[in-house]
């Protein structure tokens, strides 16, 4: 039986339909080449003004430093109060001084640089300003080193040039991210203004993100707060770890929704948006997410759930059992508070159904 969209514990008879962060602030300390600046498209940046100022006016300074972006786009960002100086929105004519702190979110990348690909896009909500998607598993959000094609952004270019007829002017901004094998709610901005306003909400932690996960074992407490700082793993480049020396604040709240012999379904509320936060925190309390092999989770086979003899079978779930279930935010134009819910992907729903069938709730 499917997870109920309003209450994860209650089976939902009507939910038969199968509708399949860069929240980090980057601190810039050096000047950038055009290529480096272009690679920062859509990112939240913070830096201090040096002593060798070629342009004092804010708009001219940004156009000089980020010359790969058009002057029109940067000036529009400033006029809409998307650039803060020393914590306050500034006008284009603001005269900069050494040690002023600049905080801004760069416009998203121009999509004409990307290859359109026919990748399925599962739309939960769409209007003129935003898209909310239910991201499928095994899908990287945007192009990066080694992944120039086959990403969600490549799919967005294909479908929304074709379906919306907006051509190269359509610029979906990736304002937050999900790991490759994490499914669920993802909001995308369709214009520069929506992009920076949504990104600012993620930066200011006014969004609310709720996840569902299947974990190994059952925590001693039915609900708890995990407050452990995260940083890059000292020995493995791709991993993150609890780092009390250089780590940034990371807070996760968990609630046990359903208990089974050897497993639990948990709800997770994020108070911060660090990379791999949920995965590291659950591993830290000795209850890693099922099939998350990077952080101690194990793949589970049908014979294990059914307590049978080992057999050559496909795993019940071949990817990390983590789903971005709910996303709550303010619409970037209307400012109306909105909540979006993404139904579980079929593989994760089936895994929970098998637990209910063979590992009855404790």
N, C-alpha and C positions, 0 to 999 in steps of 0.2 A: 504494500500500500504506500502511496506517495507521502512525502512529508507535507503537512498542511502549510500553506503559505503564511498564515497568520499565527499558527501555533505548531512548531515543529514536532511536538509530541503526538498531535492528533492526526490519525489517518484522514486523508482528504479524498472523498468519493468522486469529486468533480474535477480533480486535477489530472485529467487524462492527456491533455495536450502536451506535446514535447517541444517546448520552446528551449531548444538546446542553447609607487607609488610615485612620477618623479616628484614625491613630496620632499625629497631632500633638498636643502639649500646648499648650493655650491659656492664656496668661498673662493673668489678669484684674487690672486695676489700679483699676477704678472700680466703683461700685455698679450694679446691674442692675434694669431694670424687669421686671415679671412676663413680658412678652412676650419680652424679650431672654433671660431665664433659660430660658423654655420652648424657645426656639430652640437652646439649648445642650444639649438633652436628648441623653443618650448620649455626651457629649463628655468627654474627659480634661482636667481643669482644674487649674491651680495658681495660688495667690494668697497674699498676705500679709495678716495681720490688721492693721487700722488701729488708731488710738488711741481712736476713739470707739466703744467697745463697748457695745451695748445689752444683749446677752446674753453672759455669759462661758462658760456650759456649751456644749459643742460641739454637742449635739443641738439646743438651742434656737437657737443662732446660725445653724446651717444651715437650720432651718425658717423663720427670719426672713429670711434672705438669699435662699433659694430657695423662696418661699412657694407657687409654682405646683406644687410637688411635695408629695404628702401627707406628713404627719409620720411615718406608719407606714413608708412606703418609705424615707425618709431614716434613720430610727432603725434599720431592719433593715440598711441598708447599713453603718452605723457598727458595729453589733453583730457583723457578719460580717467586721470588720477591713478594710472597703473604703475607709476614710478614713485617710490618713496625716497626722500632724502632725510637722513637722520630720523627716520620713523614717521615722517609726515608726507602726504602727497605734495608734489612740487609742480610748478608751472613750467612750460617750455623755456621761458625767459629767465628762470632761476640762475643766478650766478654762483657757480661752484667755488668752493674753497678747499685747500688741502685738508685731508682727513675727514671730509664729508663722507658719510656712509650711504651708498646707493643700493637700493633694494628694488629689484624688478623681475618680471617674468617675460622673457623674450618671446616674440611671436613664434608660432609654429612653423615648421618647414613647409616650403612651397611643394605641393603635391605633384607638380609637373616633372619633378626630378625622380619620381618613383614609378615603378612598373606596375600597371594595373594587372590584377590576377583574380580569377573567378574563385574566390574563397568564400564559403558560406558565412553570412552575417546574420545573427539572430537578434532582431530588433525588439526590445521591450517597449521603448518609447522614442518618438521622434517629433521634433518641431523645427522651426526655422533656425534655431540656435544650438540645439544639442541633440545628440543621440545617446540612448542608454542601451547597451548590448548585454546579452547573456553569452559571454565568451566561452567557447568550447575548449576542451583539453588539447594539448599538443599544438598550441598556437602561440608564437611569440608576438608580443604586442606591436613592436616597431622594429625597423631595420637597425642592425648593429653590426659590430665586427663579426664576420663570418655568416651573417644572416641578412643578405640584401633582398631576398625574395621569400615568399611564403609566409609573410607576417600579416597581422590584422590590418595594418595600415595599407599594405598592398591590396587587400580585399576592399577596404573602404574606397580607395581610388577607383577601383573597377566598378563597384555597385553604384556609388553615389555620383560619379560623373555620368554614368549610363542612365540611372533612374531619375535623378533630380535635374539633369540638364544644366548643371551649373559650371561644368568644365573646370578650367584651371583655377577659377576663383574660389573653389571649394577647398577649404583648408581644415580638415578635422584636427584639432589639437589634442594630443594625448596628455591629459592632465594628471593621470595616475596610472599605475601599472598593476598587472597581476602576473605572477610567475607563469611560466610556459604551461604547466599542467594544472594550474588553478583555474577553475571555472567560475562563472558568475558575473555579477553586475560590474560594468565598466562604463563610465561616462566619457563621451567624446565631444569636444567643442567644434562647432561648424564655422566659427568666425573668430577673429582675433580678440574681440571684446569679451566674448563668452569664455575664451581660453584663459585670459589672465584673471578674470573674475572667479572662475571655478578654481583655478590654481591657487589663488589667494585664499579661498575657503579651505582647501586642503592644508595649506601652509599654516593658517590660523586655527586649524583643528575645529572648525565649525561644522564639518561634515560628520556623519555618523556611519561607520562601517561595521557590519555584523557578518560574521562568517559561521559556517557549520563545518565540523570536521569529525572524522571517525578516528579515534586514538586507540592505542594499545593499553589495555588495563583500565582501571577506574581510579581516579584520584581519591585521596583520603577525604578531602573536602569537596562537597558538592558545588561549591562556588569559591573562587579566590581571585586575588589580584596578584599578577606577576609583574614586578617592577625591577627589571634587570637591564643594565645598559648593554647596547649592542655595538660591535665594531667588526672590522674585517678579521677573519680568522688568522691567527699568527703564522700558521703553517700551510694553509690551503687557500689559494687566491679566490676561488669561486665561492667559498663558504663564509658565513658570519658566525660570531661566537659571543658569549657573555664576556665583555671586556670592561673591567672596573678601572683600567688604566686610561684607555683612550675612547671608551664607548660612549655613545649618545643615549640619552634617556629613552627608554622603551617600556611602555605599560600596556599589558593585555589583561582583560578580565575574562574569566571563563566560567561557564555554567554547565553542569552535567545535565543533559536533557533525557538521556536514556541509557540504561546500564545493561550490559550483556556479560556473559561469561567470557572474560578475556578482552572485552572491548567496551567502548563507550562512545556515544554521540554527544558532542559538546557544542555549545554556542560560544563564540568568541567575539568580544567587543574590543575594538582597537582604540586606544587613547592617543597613540602615536602611530606613525606610518613608516617604520624602518624596514629596510630590505630583509626579507626572510624572518620577520619578527615573530609571527605565530609559530613557524616551524622550529625556530631556535628555542623559544620559550617553552613549548610543549616538550621538546627534547630535554630541556633543563630540569623539568619536574619529573622526568623519567616516564613520561607518557607520550612518546613520539607519535606523529600522525602515521596512520597505516600507509605503507608503500612509499614513504618518504625516505629512501635509502641514504640520502645525503646526511640526514640527521637521526638515523637509527631506526626508522620505520621499516617494517618487513612486508613483503608481498604476501598475500593470503590466497590460498588455493581452496577450491570447494571441499576437498577431502579433509582439510583442517577444520573448516567450519562445521562439517557434518560428522566429525570424529570417526572418519573411515580410515582404512589403510591408505598409505601414500599411493598416488596414481599420477600418471603423466597427463596433467590437465592444464588448461589455460588459467591464469590467475583470475579471481573474481574482480579485482580492480588492479589495473596495470600502471596506475599513476597515483600521485599523492592525493589522499582523500580529503581535499580541502576545497571549499566552495564559498565564494563571496555572495552570501544569501541576500542581504539587504544593503541598500545605499540610500542615505538621506542627505539632502542638500537643498540650498536655496537656488531657485532658477536664476541664472545670471542676468536676465532682462527683467522679468516680472517680480523677482525677489520672493516669489511664493515658495514656501517650504514644500518639498516634494519627497515622497518615499517610493523607491522602486524595489521590486522583489524578483529574483531570478529563480525559477524552479530548478531543482537538482538535475544534474546531467543523468541520463539513464544508467550509466555504469555505477555511479555512487548510490543512486536510488536502489538499484538492484542489490548492491552490497548490503545496504541497511535492511532490505527486505529479507535477505538470506540470514542475517543475524537475528531478525525477529522470528524467523521460522525455526532455526536450528540452535540458537543461543538465547533462549527466552530470557526476558528481562529479569534481573536479580531483584 
